[in-house]
Amino acid sequence: MTTTGFAVVEFVDEKSVEIICEKWIETCDGVMYSYWPQLNAKGKAKKTEIPDKELWKKYKIRVLSYTDNFKTAQKRLKKAEETSNVDSESDSDGCERRKRSKPNTPRKRSRPGSYHYAELS
């Protein structure tokens, strides 16, 4: 049985960091992306839910760290908020503090009763 891991990632354009399930990662033309749900992302990541590619928005990411343990991912996330060197145990000087925030996933309404997400640029 294969276990699914977690990744601490930086959402490149949003300049924010978060924990995602590895199942959410997709590579296209050498660029890494993550699907991101509108609601309860932490719970869905922890449960390693499969992304709904029709409803979840896709964001450009940079992976900072991989782990197979959610608690370890939480510790690394906290460190990622403070430094860019997530895998290291030493404190880093002169690094900007990153914000931890969920990517904004606004819905655009195209016609009554239907929604779609803005395309990636």
Rosetta silent file (secondary structure, phi, psi, omega in degrees, C-alpha in Angstrom):
SEQUENCE: MTTTGFAVVEFVDEKSVEIICEKWIETCDGVMYSYWPQLNAKGKAKKTEIPDKELWKKYKIRVLSYTDNFKTAQKRLKKAEETSNVDSESDSDGCERRKRSKPNTPRKRSRPGSYHYAELS
SCORE:     score description
SCORE:     0.000 S_00000001
   1 L     0.000  130.617 -178.484    0.000    0.000    0.000 S_00000001
   2 L   -92.720  134.004  175.848    1.366    3.376   -1.011 S_00000001
   3 L   -95.067  147.303  178.373    1.061    6.293    1.371 S_00000001
   4 L   -97.058  137.116 -177.893    0.470    9.760    0.074 S_00000001
   5 L   -99.094 -174.694 -178.399    2.683   12.522    1.299 S_00000001
   6 E  -125.726  158.040  176.967    2.399   16.197    1.857 S_00000001
   7 E  -133.154  139.158  169.184    4.270   19.186    0.522 S_00000001
   8 E   -94.364  121.993 -173.997    4.917   22.590    1.993 S_00000001
   9 E  -127.038  155.883  169.791    4.667   24.909   -0.983 S_00000001
  10 E  -103.755  127.415  171.551    4.963   28.546   -1.865 S_00000001
  11 E   -80.754  107.622 -166.713    2.199   29.861   -4.095 S_00000001
  12 L   -56.227  -53.381 -175.892    4.482   31.824   -6.385 S_00000001
  13 L   -72.673  -30.621 -179.058    2.214   34.645   -7.539 S_00000001
  14 L   -86.099  -13.648 -177.489    0.455   35.022   -4.180 S_00000001
  15 L    51.742   46.631  178.116    3.743   34.859   -2.220 S_00000001
  16 E  -130.239  161.401 -179.362    2.092   32.687    0.416 S_00000001
  17 E  -123.156  151.121 -178.177    2.882   29.261    1.863 S_00000001
  18 E  -163.785  166.938  174.527    0.641   26.335    2.729 S_00000001
  19 E   -95.211  134.317  174.225    0.479   22.554    3.122 S_00000001
  20 E  -130.325  161.644  172.584   -0.930   20.559    0.230 S_00000001
  21 E   -81.852  141.268 -179.574   -1.396   16.886   -0.497 S_00000001
  22 H   -58.544  -26.717  178.805    1.049   15.561   -3.092 S_00000001
  23 H   -61.868  -20.637 -176.015   -1.950   14.365   -5.138 S_00000001
  24 H   -82.986   -9.105 -175.598   -2.733   18.019   -5.807 S_00000001
  25 E   -86.384  137.720  177.687    0.532   18.652   -7.670 S_00000001
  26 E  -139.759  137.915  177.772    0.639   18.679  -11.443 S_00000001
  27 E  -110.481  132.247  179.925    3.570   19.519  -13.726 S_00000001
  28 E  -135.519  119.234 -178.742    2.976   21.123  -17.092 S_00000001
  29 L    53.126   40.143  177.125    5.857   22.097  -19.402 S_00000001
  30 L    79.282    2.066  179.554    8.295   21.885  -16.476 S_00000001
  31 E  -107.157  133.969 -179.584    6.223   24.217  -14.270 S_00000001
  32 E   -91.320  137.585  178.308    4.655   22.894  -11.068 S_00000001
  33 E  -129.850  156.575  172.998    1.049   23.690  -10.203 S_00000001
  34 E  -129.123  138.874  169.838   -1.230   22.782   -7.334 S_00000001
  35 E   -78.665  148.152 -176.391   -4.963   22.458   -7.310 S_00000001
  36 E  -141.023  123.297 -179.689   -6.562   24.340   -4.421 S_00000001
  37 L   -76.727  156.234  178.176  -10.107   23.915   -3.037 S_00000001
  38 L   -73.817  -34.731 -175.212  -12.286   26.873   -2.141 S_00000001
  39 L  -125.023  146.522  172.459  -13.307   25.453    1.228 S_00000001
  40 L    51.564   46.932 -178.237  -11.615   23.434    3.993 S_00000001
  41 H   -61.374  -41.411 -179.092   -8.251   23.085    2.247 S_00000001
  42 H   -61.185  -46.549  179.912   -6.459   22.004    5.441 S_00000001
  43 H   -64.221  -40.354  179.636   -8.970   19.221    6.102 S_00000001
  44 H   -68.974  -36.253  177.025   -8.908   18.056    2.499 S_00000001
  45 H   -66.982  -45.360 -178.670   -5.108   18.028    2.465 S_00000001
  46 H   -61.640  -36.638  179.469   -4.970   16.099    5.744 S_00000001
  47 L   -83.465   -0.654 -178.421   -7.453   13.523    4.371 S_00000001
  48 L    52.632   46.516  179.766   -5.395   13.385    1.124 S_00000001
  49 L   -68.652  147.096  175.459   -8.489   14.001   -1.000 S_00000001
  50 L   -74.085  134.522 -178.197   -8.192   13.754   -4.751 S_00000001
  51 L   -67.833  142.613  173.424   -8.521   17.213   -6.340 S_00000001
  52 L   -90.118   97.030 -172.863  -11.684   18.064   -8.212 S_00000001
  53 L   -67.003  -14.148  176.448  -10.039   19.477  -11.324 S_00000001
  54 L   -82.497  -32.601 -174.310  -13.335   20.952  -12.506 S_00000001
  55 L  -106.183  -28.360 -176.887  -13.960   22.989   -9.337 S_00000001
  56 L   -85.842  142.123  178.342  -10.541   23.617   -7.779 S_00000001
  57 E   -82.474  151.655 -179.032   -8.373   26.427   -9.067 S_00000001
  58 E  -108.720  131.937 -178.047   -4.818   25.722  -10.190 S_00000001
  59 E  -125.081  145.955  174.714   -1.896   27.827   -8.920 S_00000001
  60 E   -71.474  132.703 -176.764    1.777   27.981   -9.825 S_00000001
  61 E  -130.984  165.089  168.931    3.841   26.623   -6.916 S_00000001
  62 E  -130.296  122.395 -179.159    7.367   26.034   -5.695 S_00000001
  63 E   -77.904  127.804  178.837    7.815   23.028   -3.412 S_00000001
  64 E   -96.892  -31.803 -176.284    9.776   23.874   -0.276 S_00000001
  65 E  -164.080  146.260  173.064    9.606   20.489    1.439 S_00000001
  66 E  -115.997  147.359  173.822    8.095   16.993    1.165 S_00000001
  67 E  -157.605  158.507  176.845    7.106   14.722    4.048 S_00000001
  68 L   -99.915    7.176 -175.928    4.833   11.747    4.645 S_00000001
  69 L  -124.299  124.845 -176.317    3.652   13.091    8.019 S_00000001
  70 H   -64.671  -38.158  179.431    1.100   15.908    8.370 S_00000001
  71 H   -65.066  -37.752  175.475    2.447   17.057   11.760 S_00000001
  72 H   -64.018  -40.578  177.862    5.934   17.340   10.285 S_00000001
  73 H   -61.042  -39.635  178.511    4.444   19.345    7.424 S_00000001
  74 H   -63.454  -40.488  178.042    2.835   21.705    9.963 S_00000001
  75 H   -64.554  -42.151  179.630    6.202   22.274   11.658 S_00000001
  76 H   -69.069  -32.427  175.890    7.847   22.930    8.306 S_00000001
  77 H   -62.741  -45.104  179.215    5.029   25.288    7.343 S_00000001
  78 H   -59.501  -42.113  178.903    5.654   27.333   10.465 S_00000001
  79 H   -67.124  -36.466  179.856    9.336   27.471    9.580 S_00000001
  80 H   -63.997  -27.541  177.168    8.497   28.393    5.980 S_00000001
  81 H   -68.144  -23.741 -174.479    6.666   31.453    7.283 S_00000001
  82 H  -103.889  -24.713 -174.369    9.946   32.601    8.825 S_00000001
  83 L  -151.902  163.457  176.712   12.605   31.493    6.348 S_00000001
  84 L   -91.031   -8.210 -178.428   13.152   30.122    2.870 S_00000001
  85 L  -100.059   79.810 -171.659   15.316   27.255    4.182 S_00000001
  86 L   -72.122  -38.333 -175.311   12.583   24.864    5.360 S_00000001
  87 L   -77.060  -13.375 -178.157   14.587   21.627    5.525 S_00000001
  88 L   -85.587  149.000  177.464   17.325   23.121    7.689 S_00000001
  89 L   -90.266  -15.825 -177.219   17.191   23.097   11.475 S_00000001
  90 L   -83.165  154.123  177.516   19.269   26.267   11.864 S_00000001
  91 L   -77.203  147.189 -178.305   17.775   29.739   12.047 S_00000001
  92 L  -109.718  135.376  179.365   18.266   31.939    9.044 S_00000001
  93 L   -98.704  146.236  172.647   19.238   35.603    9.293 S_00000001
  94 L    77.224    9.932  179.083   18.089   38.350    6.961 S_00000001
  95 L   -93.035  142.280  176.173   15.206   36.449    5.355 S_00000001
  96 L   -72.406  145.604  176.915   11.849   38.070    4.861 S_00000001
  97 L   -78.479  130.901  178.012    8.940   36.539    6.724 S_00000001
  98 L   -87.892  153.892  175.608    6.416   34.923    4.382 S_00000001
  99 E   -92.562  146.410  175.271    2.721   35.192    4.917 S_00000001
 100 L  -104.733  106.953  178.592    0.605   32.131    5.414 S_00000001
 101 L  -150.357  152.581  178.958   -2.592   32.641    3.586 S_00000001
 102 L   -77.142  142.018  176.113   -4.818   30.685    1.331 S_00000001
 103 L   -59.647  144.946  178.366   -4.779   31.658   -2.319 S_00000001
 104 L   -74.594  127.674 -179.691   -7.692   33.817   -3.316 S_00000001
 105 L  -123.868   67.840 -179.388  -10.171   31.828   -5.385 S_00000001
 106 L   -68.812  143.651  175.215  -12.795   34.257   -6.570 S_00000001
 107 L   -93.850  142.119  172.885  -15.581   32.859   -8.670 S_00000001
 108 E  -112.352  128.725 -178.031  -16.628   34.606  -11.823 S_00000001
 109 E   -90.614  121.172 -178.190  -20.214   34.127  -12.802 S_00000001
 110 E   -91.394  -33.994  176.290  -20.612   33.605  -16.541 S_00000001
 111 E  -157.757  159.957 -177.373  -24.387   33.138  -16.610 S_00000001
 112 L   -52.747  128.432  176.330  -27.083   32.609  -14.001 S_00000001
 113 L    86.565   -5.365  179.141  -26.576   29.354  -12.127 S_00000001
 114 E  -129.593  147.393 -178.840  -23.136   28.530  -13.499 S_00000001
 115 E  -128.753  151.784  170.292  -19.655   29.430  -12.310 S_00000001
 116 E  -144.788  160.797 -179.489  -16.177   29.109  -13.777 S_00000001
 117 L   -98.300  149.574  178.204  -12.733   30.019  -12.557 S_00000001
 118 L   -63.027  142.407  178.433  -10.464   32.548  -14.160 S_00000001
 119 L   -72.367  151.880  175.914   -7.831   30.995  -16.423 S_00000001
 120 L   -72.027  144.130  178.392   -4.183   31.051  -15.386 S_00000001
 121 L   -93.346    0.000    0.000   -2.167   33.637  -17.196 S_00000001
